[in-house]
Amino acid sequence: MLIKGIRSFSPDNETSIEFSHPLTLIVGDNGAGKTTIIECLRMACTGEFPPGTRAGQGFVHDPRVAGETEVKAQIRLRFRSVSRQPMMVVRSFQLTQKRGGTSTFKALDNALQTLDGSSGQRETLSYRCGDMDRIVPGLLGVSSAVLTSVIFVHQDDSLWPMGEAGAVKRRFDELFAATKYTKALETLKKLRQEKQADIRVARAHAELLQSHASGAARLGADL
């Protein structure tokens, strides 16, 4: 993963992080950027900003600290899809400092690069944020809810299982796709009722045809 201009990571230099298999331990002093690494992984995979970042403004390196009026930031994450296809997701941002102390945040390019294993050629596809947020978890074979609430859960949100009962239930519903399961059952029930109605109509029609056939047979016998 490559990080540039995120939180305390400099916007002038790219920081590259290589994750080991099967386990990577991240250690460091307070403020060293351990949590930021997890936040970047979560953002790259799901498109969700960490809690308390004011929709991204607090996520990008502060232009005032850098002595600039504008900071451009980027996260690049290389991974293999569930089909073992080498891929890289790129998310770019911009934070502009305006007069009066206000700042403007903007999400820039969102791209997904694929690597052809046989030719070695790269193909870059650009997506809207919403599409990227849906596509990347699918490529990883993990739902967005599992990524945000379990794998890359933020330390400020890590105690969600101890929260209010209704909120915990909603979170578990998202994790186990309970709502989709319930909707699927409702759809199956509706289809069953419709098919049963079709069967009743077909049976009535068959009985009518049988009655007509019997009547025709009697008329034929009389003739």
Secondary structure, DSSP 4 states (H G I P E B T S, - for coil): -EEESBTTS-SSSPEE----SS-------TTSSHHHHHHHHHHHHH-PPPTTSTTTTTTBPPHHHHT-SEEEEEEEEEEE-TT--EEEEEEEEEEEE-GGG-EEEEEEEEEEEEE-TTT--EEEEE--HHHHHHHHHHHHTS-HHHIIIIIT--GGGTTGGGS-HHHHHHHHHHHTTHHHHHHHHHHHHHHHHHHHHHHHHHHHHHHHHHHHHHHHHHHHHH-
